[in-house]
Amino acid sequence: MIPRGGFHRGVFAAAGIYNIAWGVYCVIDPQWLFRLTDGATQDRAEVVSALGLVIGLYGLLYFAVARDLEHGWQIVGVGLAGKVLGPVGVAYAVAQGSWPASTFVVCLTNDFIWLMPFALYLYDVRRYSKHVSLPLAS
C-alpha cells in the first residue's frame, strides 16, 4: 500500500470537490474573479469560463486518483505542473500589466495549498513503486 494512503485519498477527494466547485462557479459567474481582484471586466470573461471548465474537469481526474492511488501518479504529475506553471502565468500577466497583482490571491487556493500534498503523493508513490511494478519505477 502507498504510504499515507488515507491522507492522499482525502487530499484528492478534497481537490476533486474544490476543482469542480471552482469550475462550475467560473462558468456560471465568470465576472466573480474580476470583482474579487478589481480587475478589468467583460473583455476576459470567456477566459475565466474556459479556465473554469478545465479546472472543473481536473476535479473528475482527482476523484479517479482518490479511488486508485496506485495508478494516479501521471494525473498528479500534470496537476502539480499546473500548480507550478499557473502562478508563473499569473506573474507574467501581472508583469505585462494585463492582470492586477491582486490576482495572486487566486493562486493561494488554486495552487499553493496543493503543492506540498501533491508532491508528497508523488514521493510516496515513487517509494511504493520500488516494491511493485509501476511504469514510474522503470
BAFI-3210 file (N, C-alpha, C; in Angstrom, 3 decimals, decimal comma, padded with zeros to 6 digits):
// residues 138
n [1|2|3|4|5|6|7|8|9|10|11|12|13|14|15|16|17|18|19|20|21|22|23|24|25|26|27|28|29|30|31|32|33|34|35|36|37|38|39|40|41|42|43|44|45|46|47|48|49|50|51|52|53|54|55|56|57|58|59|60|61|62|63|64|65|66|67|68|69|70|71|72|73|74|75|76|77|78|79|80|81|82|83|84|85|86|87|88|89|90|91|92|93|94|95|96|97|98|99|100|101|102|103|104|105|106|107|108|109|110|111|112|113|114|115|116|117|118|119|120|121|122|123|124|125|126|127|128|129|130|131|132|133|134|135|136|137|138]
n.u [000,844|000,386|002,278|000,724|-001,848|-004,588|-004,531|-003,751|-005,939|-007,955|-006,957|-007,088|-009,792|-010,807|-009,544|-010,839|-013,527|-013,156|-012,065|-014,124|-016,256|-015,115|-014,733|-017,385|-018,528|-017,046|-017,923|-020,636|-020,600|-018,487|-017,509|-016,875|-014,198|-013,043|-014,394|-013,447|-010,696|-010,539|-010,132|-010,077|-013,201|-015,683|-014,209|-012,605|-014,063|-014,708|-012,322|-012,049|-014,287|-013,565|-011,234|-012,353|-013,845|-011,807|-010,450|-012,511|-012,818|-010,413|-011,043|-012,646|-010,688|-009,055|-010,733|-010,654|-008,005|-008,117|-009,656|-007,993|-005,116|-002,683|-002,306|-002,444|-000,415|000,461|-001,580|-001,503|001,072|000,840|-001,066|000,419|002,390|000,791|000,120|002,490|003,123|000,861|000,877|003,209|002,325|000,388|002,071|003,462|001,362|000,660|003,064|003,086|001,050|-001,533|-003,164|-004,269|-002,140|-003,438|-004,591|-003,037|-004,089|-005,823|-004,098|-003,386|-005,413|-005,894|-003,452|-001,035|-001,715|-001,973|000,456|002,428|000,958|000,478|003,085|004,060|002,467|003,458|006,069|005,578|004,292|006,327|008,170|006,618|006,442|008,833|008,439|006,512|005,395|005,315|004,946|006,344|008,485|010,423]
n.v [-001,194|002,284|004,619|006,638|006,478|006,980|009,714|010,751|009,931|011,499|014,083|014,107|013,665|015,996|017,854|017,186|017,912|020,670|021,612|021,026|022,544|025,141|025,326|025,097|027,383|029,380|029,118|029,703|032,303|034,179|036,708|036,974|036,716|039,066|040,934|040,233|040,768|043,355|043,715|044,155|043,996|042,170|041,938|039,708|037,602|035,228|033,864|033,238|031,578|029,446|028,591|027,794|025,592|023,778|023,482|022,422|019,931|018,741|018,183|015,892|014,067|014,081|012,821|010,267|009,606|009,545|007,260|005,296|005,132|003,935|004,160|006,796|008,599|009,891|011,678|013,309|014,280|015,918|017,661|018,815|020,113|022,068|023,455|024,697|026,064|027,661|029,906|031,057|031,879|033,742|035,586|036,490|037,680|039,714|041,148|042,063|043,806|043,127|041,851|042,505|042,772|041,750|039,439|037,325|036,300|034,280|032,262|031,274|029,491|027,914|026,873|027,075|025,880|023,237|022,318|021,021|018,676|017,330|016,919|015,342|013,059|012,155|011,584|009,523|007,597|006,982|005,799|003,581|002,362|001,060|-001,386|-002,609|-003,275|-000,599|001,826|004,120|003,264|002,324]
n.w [000,000|-000,637|001,185|003,692|002,626|003,308|003,907|001,393|-000,184|000,968|000,381|-002,451|-002,873|-001,700|-003,394|-005,755|-005,201|-004,662|-007,140|-008,984|-007,922|-008,083|-010,826|-011,855|-010,720|-011,993|-014,613|-014,356|-013,220|-014,471|-013,974|-011,306|-010,543|-011,444|-009,948|-007,420|-007,621|-008,448|-011,151|-014,776|-016,486|-018,354|-020,942|-020,610|-019,679|-020,999|-020,950|-018,246|-017,953|-019,651|-018,381|-015,985|-016,873|-017,608|-015,144|-013,600|-014,889|-014,189|-011,584|-011,759|-012,548|-010,266|-008,438|-009,539|-008,986|-006,175|-005,849|-006,941|-005,984|-006,596|-009,306|-010,129|-010,525|-012,896|-013,558|-011,289|-011,532|-013,814|-012,797|-010,680|-012,154|-013,315|-011,004|-010,462|-012,839|-013,256|-011,356|-012,410|-014,914|-014,073|-012,835|-015,074|-016,548|-014,758|-014,697|-017,317|-017,215|-017,827|-016,012|-012,684|-009,757|-007,573|-008,418|-007,693|-005,354|-006,004|-006,653|-004,192|-003,247|-005,503|-006,250|-004,468|-001,920|-002,613|-003,494|-001,743|-000,729|-003,185|-004,141|-002,043|-002,345|-004,854|-004,100|-002,214|-003,835|-005,539|-003,771|-003,094|-005,546|-005,847|-004,825|-006,255|-009,598|-011,451|-014,049|-013,359|-011,891|-013,562]
ca.u [000,000|001,103|002,312|-000,229|-002,936|-005,799|-004,288|-003,777|-007,322|-008,646|-006,469|-007,588|-011,249|-010,987|-009,154|-011,916|-014,659|-012,748|-011,932|-015,438|-016,992|-014,479|-015,015|-018,801|-018,771|-016,446|-018,787|-021,887|-020,355|-017,083|-017,111|-016,518|-012,759|-012,742|-014,891|-012,550|-009,355|-010,664|-009,551|-010,938|-014,349|-016,294|-013,385|-011,900|-014,975|-014,627|-011,103|-012,354|-015,201|-012,791|-010,364|-013,230|-014,171|-010,624|-010,214|-013,573|-012,509|-009,356|-011,699|-013,021|-009,459|-008,599|-011,567|-010,109|-006,783|-008,540|-010,150|-006,944|-003,866|-001,529|-002,166|-002,789|000,760|000,571|-002,551|-000,999|002,242|000,347|-001,689|001,475|002,981|-000,138|000,212|003,717|003,072|-000,235|001,389|004,171|001,491|-000,191|003,166|003,719|000,246|000,782|004,226|002,708|000,012|-002,858|-003,929|-003,794|-001,362|-004,376|-004,962|-002,266|-004,883|-006,397|-003,040|-003,339|-006,309|-005,823|-002,123|-000,064|-002,078|-001,922|001,825|003,044|000,282|000,688|004,487|004,175|001,889|004,407|007,166|005,118|004,021|007,651|008,666|005,781|006,702|010,018|008,003|005,553|005,739|004,592|005,782|007,166|009,655|011,412]
ca.v [000,000|003,556|005,279|007,731|006,316|007,673|011,146|011,052|009,806|012,699|015,237|014,106|013,870|017,444|018,539|016,956|018,776|022,067|021,944|021,013|023,719|026,333|025,330|025,394|028,785|030,213|029,054|030,390|033,721|034,451|038,039|036,970|036,911|040,480|041,645|039,917|041,331|044,698|043,655|044,542|043,107|041,949|041,513|038,457|036,657|033,939|033,207|032,685|030,455|028,331|028,115|027,073|024,294|022,915|023,194|021,504|018,600|018,203|017,641|014,499|013,277|013,925|011,768|008,993|009,339|009,168|005,876|004,367|005,841|003,262|004,454|008,186|009,476|010,735|012,765|014,216|014,955|017,005|018,632|019,540|021,035|023,198|024,226|025,492|026,936|028,627|031,155|031,661|032,580|034,916|036,551|037,075|038,571|040,889|041,912|042,692|044,795|042,705|041,421|043,196|041,948|041,102|038,136|036,296|035,709|033,044|031,243|030,678|028,338|027,062|026,317|026,955|024,932|021,874|021,955|020,024|017,377|016,663|016,479|014,239|011,882|011,663|010,983|008,254|006,620|006,582|004,818|002,395|001,728|000,225|-002,695|-003,125|-002,923|000,544|002,491|005,135|002,636|001,873]
ca.w [000,000|-000,682|002,499|003,931|001,650|003,747|003,727|-000,042|-000,656|001,433|-000,378|-003,825|-002,810|-001,473|-004,633|-006,715|-004,832|-004,849|-008,559|-009,641|-007,441|-008,648|-012,253|-012,086|-010,389|-013,055|-015,791|-014,026|-012,939|-014,770|-013,509|-009,890|-010,395|-011,664|-008,765|-006,319|-007,808|-009,018|-012,496|-015,899|-016,639|-019,655|-022,065|-020,342|-019,038|-021,694|-020,476|-016,927|-018,172|-020,215|-017,308|-015,065|-017,463|-017,497|-013,730|-013,194|-015,403|-013,328|-010,399|-012,044|-012,536|-008,887|-007,849|-010,034|-008,210|-004,822|-005,942|-007,358|-005,694|-007,182|-010,739|-010,399|-010,494|-014,094|-013,395|-010,257|-012,110|-014,668|-011,890|-009,980|-013,132|-013,394|-009,750|-010,561|-014,017|-013,120|-010,782|-013,344|-015,894|-013,422|-012,670|-016,388|-016,870|-013,886|-015,168|-018,583|-016,939|-018,291|-014,847|-011,480|-008,818|-006,647|-008,979|-006,989|-004,279|-006,542|-006,607|-002,853|-003,142|-006,694|-006,500|-003,388|-000,854|-003,140|-003,888|-000,855|-000,743|-004,470|-004,162|-001,089|-003,003|-005,861|-003,343|-001,650|-004,886|-006,033|-002,796|-003,234|-006,843|-005,749|-004,374|-007,219|-010,971|-011,998|-015,055|-012,697|-011,280|-014,549]
c.u [000,883|001,106|001,335|-001,428|-004,210|-005,690|-004,406|-005,188|-008,124|-008,250|-007,093|-009,111|-011,547|-010,630|-010,228|-013,106|-014,322|-012,725|-013,273|-016,249|-016,437|-014,814|-016,453|-019,085|-018,203|-017,301|-020,076|-021,683|-018,888|-016,600|-016,646|-015,037|-012,385|-013,256|-013,945|-011,232|-009,368|-010,013|-010,531|-012,079|-014,735|-015,350|-012,649|-012,785|-014,906|-013,400|-011,368|-013,310|-014,450|-011,865|-011,179|-013,593|-013,005|-010,373|-011,280|-013,321|-011,367|-009,962|-012,117|-011,800|-008,946|-009,451|-011,067|-008,838|-007,155|-009,020|-009,025|-005,578|-002,664|-001,279|-002,455|-001,625|000,883|-000,375|-002,022|000,248|001,845|-000,305|-000,646|002,172|002,095|-000,091|001,466|003,599|001,951|000,226|002,434|003,408|000,853|000,879|003,476|002,620|000,291|001,935|003,929|001,634|-001,374|-003,736|-003,398|-003,040|-002,275|-004,838|-004,198|-003,050|-005,501|-005,370|-002,946|-004,173|-006,230|-004,504|-001,330|-000,439|-001,977|-000,495|002,405|002,290|000,472|002,113|004,690|003,598|002,877|005,620|006,764|004,872|005,338|008,270|007,924|006,148|007,975|009,655|006,994|005,948|004,814|005,503|006,728|008,473|010,727|012,503]
c.v [001,250|004,167|006,452|007,686|007,051|009,178|011,516|010,940|011,058|013,940|015,249|014,172|015,354|018,240|018,364|017,860|020,240|022,432|021,972|022,240|025,001|026,439|025,700|026,868|029,718|030,226|029,843|031,897|034,074|035,826|038,055|037,261|038,380|041,335|041,443|040,676|042,767|044,782|044,135|043,536|042,986|041,347|040,195|037,397|035,281|033,153|032,539|031,502|029,240|027,736|027,311|025,696|023,327|022,521|022,241|020,083|017,948|017,597|016,200|013,585|013,060|012,906|010,393|008,625|008,884|007,722|004,880|005,040|005,235|003,672|005,909|009,134|010,365|011,928|013,789|014,948|016,121|018,087|019,462|020,520|022,275|024,080|025,092|026,514|027,971|029,945|031,835|032,456|033,828|035,994|037,241|038,074|039,847|041,768|042,651|043,758|044,383|042,158|042,195|042,233|041,218|039,734|037,007|035,638|034,386|031,917|030,579|029,409|027,407|026,318|026,048|025,934|023,475|021,407|020,835|018,695|016,619|016,118|015,300|012,955|011,306|011,012|009,603|007,202|006,139|005,557|003,496|001,638|000,888|-001,205|-003,343|-002,668|-001,813|001,191|003,521|004,543|002,273|002,865]
c.w [000,000|000,721|002,551|002,981|002,035|003,578|002,248|-000,616|-000,270|000,650|-001,776|-003,890|-002,606|-002,723|-005,698|-006,448|-005,110|-006,334|-009,274|-009,207|-008,059|-010,123|-012,570|-011,808|-011,456|-014,316|-015,544|-013,874|-013,203|-014,293|-012,050|-009,678|-010,526|-010,511|-007,581|-006,422|-008,313|-010,398|-013,543|-016,021|-018,102|-020,696|-021,833|-019,687|-019,696|-021,241|-019,127|-017,062|-018,692|-019,159|-016,297|-015,582|-017,301|-016,043|-013,198|-013,674|-014,631|-012,066|-010,589|-012,017|-011,118|-008,130|-008,289|-009,273|-006,798|-004,785|-006,195|-007,214|-006,416|-008,631|-011,091|-010,548|-011,720|-014,014|-012,394|-010,747|-012,984|-013,799|-011,159|-010,917|-013,287|-012,163|-009,729|-011,692|-013,961|-012,520|-011,668|-014,400|-015,315|-013,255|-014,003|-016,761|-016,031|-014,367|-016,473|-018,406|-017,394|-017,168|-013,637|-010,555|-007,832|-007,157|-008,284|-005,864|-004,742|-006,509|-005,234|-002,790|-004,347|-006,803|-005,228|-002,319|-001,313|-003,454|-003,025|-000,844|-002,065|-004,550|-003,206|-001,680|-004,021|-005,194|-002,821|-002,729|-005,504|-005,087|-002,932|-004,494|-006,838|-005,358|-005,317|-008,610|-011,481|-013,039|-014,450|-012,197|-012,301|-014,807]
res [m|i|p|r|g|g|f|h|r|g|v|f|a|a|a|g|i|y|n|i|a|w|g|v|y|c|v|i|d|p|q|w|l|f|r|l|t|d|g|a|t|q|d|r|a|e|v|v|s|a|l|g|l|v|i|g|l|y|g|l|l|y|f|a|v|a|r|d|l|e|h|g|w|q|i|v|g|v|g|l|a|g|k|v|l|g|p|v|g|v|a|y|a|v|a|q|g|s|w|p|a|s|t|f|v|v|c|l|t|n|d|f|i|w|l|m|p|f|a|l|y|l|y|d|v|r|r|y|s|k|h|v|s|l|p|l|a|s]
***
